[in-house]
Amino acid sequence: MQKTVAVLFLVLLIAPGVFGQTRPDALIEFRQGNFERAVQICLDELQENPNNLESHVVICWSLISLGRLDEALSFAQSARRISRYDVRVIQILGEVHFRQGRNNQALQYFRLYTSLAPEGARIAQVYFFKGEIYIRTGRFRHADIALSTAVHWTPGNAVWWTRLAFARENAGNINGAIAAYERALSLNPQLTDARIGLERVRQALAG
């Protein structure tokens, strides 16, 4: 009897260490900036279940952060076959196409995202990317609208205010550009692009 009690006591002592172990969490690793580790965890999960949508999403985010865009695109395409209208996957596809310079394809995905998730978790980023595409293609008034929406959702991003000012400057909206450059500098007085841009538009206004 005493021996049985002793064995049970030993099991209770070691149980927290054995049964308290949890599987590694790829999303936590991603959020902590451990992108390679997140990728490996997701690959292991996909070995067990190739249709694990969450693993597809996190591996895509991690691969984008690592600059491995071709791989991210491949996993995103696989993810869309699993869930065609998952807005995270749609945003990922838009971002990869954007980063690889395929403007038209990127816009198609971003427009779909804004239609499906007008208040989605990445809506500000989507509008920023749309604005950048419009700047790339010389559609500065469209860029103004998209970037104005981006800073509406994320008003503390000085870089985005600078890009909005640049779009307004090139659209001929000098007063609007001045206001946006000033807002950028109020958020980050060291931002060189905003400082130079503000000087440029003030000179243009002075004639």
Rosetta blueprint (number, residue, H / E / L):
1 M L
2 Q H
3 K H
4 T H
5 V H
6 A H
7 V H
8 L H
9 F H
10 L H
11 V H
12 L H
13 L H
14 I H
15 A H
16 P H
17 G H
18 V H
19 F H
20 G L
21 Q L
22 T L
23 R L
24 P L
25 D L
26 A H
27 L H
28 I H
29 E H
30 F H
31 R H
32 Q L
33 G L
34 N L
35 F H
36 E H
37 R H
38 A H
39 V H
40 Q H
41 I H
42 C H
43 L H
44 D H
45 E H
46 L H
47 Q H
48 E H
49 N L
50 P L
51 N L
52 N L
53 L H
54 E H
55 S H
56 H H
57 V H
58 V H
59 I H
60 C H
61 W H
62 S H
63 L H
64 I H
65 S H
66 L L
67 G L
68 R L
69 L H
70 D H
71 E H
72 A H
73 L H
74 S H
75 F H
76 A H
77 Q H
78 S H
79 A H
80 R H
81 R H
82 I H
83 S L
84 R L
85 Y L
86 D L
87 V H
88 R H
89 V H
90 I H
91 Q H
92 I H
93 L H
94 G H
95 E H
96 V H
97 H H
98 F H
99 R H
100 Q L
101 G L
102 R L
103 N H
104 N H
105 Q H
106 A H
107 L H
108 Q H
109 Y H
110 F H
111 R H
112 L H
113 Y H
114 T H
115 S H
116 L H
117 A L
118 P L
119 E L
120 G L
121 A L
122 R L
123 I H
124 A H
125 Q H
126 V H
127 Y H
128 F H
129 F H
130 K H
131 G H
132 E H
133 I H
134 Y H
135 I H
136 R H
137 T L
138 G L
139 R L
140 F H
141 R H
142 H H
143 A H
144 D H
145 I H
146 A H
147 L H
148 S H
149 T H
150 A H
151 V H
152 H H
153 W H
154 T L
155 P L
156 G L
157 N L
158 A H
159 V H
160 W H
161 W H
162 T H
163 R H
164 L H
165 A H
166 F H
167 A H
168 R H
169 E H
170 N H
171 A L
172 G L
173 N L
174 I H
175 N H
176 G H
177 A H
178 I H
179 A H
180 A H
181 Y H
182 E H
183 R H
184 A H
185 L H
186 S H
187 L H
188 N L
189 P L
190 Q L
191 L L
192 T H
193 D H
194 A H
195 R H
196 I H
197 G H
198 L H
199 E H
200 R H
201 V H
202 R H
203 Q H
204 A H
205 L H
206 A H
207 G L
